[in-house]
Amino acid sequence: QVQLVESGGGLVQAGGSLRLSCAASGLTFSSYAMGWFRHAPGKERAFVARISRTGGAIEYANSVNGRFTISRDNAKNTVYLQLNSLKPEDTAIYYCAADLSIISVATTPPYWGQGTQVTVSS
């Protein structure tokens, strides 16, 4: 079955950086668009970034544009999210997701990871 496993979360001070990874298995990774979402306490889960199958198309939420970078390595079946200039409001559980469609990966992807906690202290 499809498995998405995130890693790389942790506790970091404001202004710091983290690199999240999401390793995929059980699917033809290069056929799937990938996305990152986050769920902060007291808020709804929110779209963060998405990347097309080849990496040629990328989109970010306004709140992270210029600070976060999504990338993928199809040879390693892994998608990454580089988080720079972190702010306390970036504190959330971060999830990766997979969908055959670059459009719906940002809204209703069928496959989700279990999440990794990112905590940014002030």
LINSUL-V161585 format. One record per residue. N is the residue number from 0. RES is the residue in one letter. SS is DSSP state (H for helix, E for strand, - for the rest). Layout:
# LINSUL-V161585
<<N;RES;SS> <N;RES;SS>>
This chain:
# LINSUL-V161585
<<0;Q;-> <1;V;-> <2;Q;E> <3;L;E> <4;V;E> <5;E;E> <6;S;E> <7;G;-> <8;G;-> <9;G;E> <10;L;E> <11;V;E> <12;Q;E> <13;A;-> <14;G;-> <15;G;-> <16;S;-> <17;L;E> <18;R;E> <19;L;E> <20;S;E> <21;C;E> <22;A;E> <23;A;E> <24;S;E> <25;G;-> <26;L;-> <27;T;-> <28;F;H> <29;S;H> <30;S;H> <31;Y;-> <32;A;E> <33;M;E> <34;G;E> <35;W;E> <36;F;E> <37;R;E> <38;H;E> <39;A;-> <40;P;-> <41;G;-> <42;K;-> <43;E;-> <44;R;-> <45;A;E> <46;F;E> <47;V;E> <48;A;E> <49;R;E> <50;I;E> <51;S;-> <52;R;-> <53;T;-> <54;G;-> <55;G;-> <56;A;-> <57;I;E> <58;E;E> <59;Y;E> <60;A;-> <61;N;-> <62;S;-> <63;V;-> <64;N;-> <65;G;-> <66;R;-> <67;F;E> <68;T;E> <69;I;E> <70;S;E> <71;R;E> <72;D;E> <73;N;-> <74;A;-> <75;K;-> <76;N;-> <77;T;E> <78;V;E> <79;Y;E> <80;L;E> <81;Q;E> <82;L;E> <83;N;-> <84;S;-> <85;L;-> <86;K;-> <87;P;H> <88;E;H> <89;D;H> <90;T;-> <91;A;E> <92;I;E> <93;Y;E> <94;Y;E> <95;C;E> <96;A;E> <97;A;E> <98;D;E> <99;L;-> <100;S;-> <101;I;-> <102;I;-> <103;S;H> <104;V;H> <105;A;H> <106;T;-> <107;T;-> <108;P;-> <109;P;-> <110;Y;E> <111;W;E> <112;G;-> <113;Q;-> <114;G;-> <115;T;E> <116;Q;E> <117;V;E> <118;T;E> <119;V;E> <120;S;E> <121;S;->>
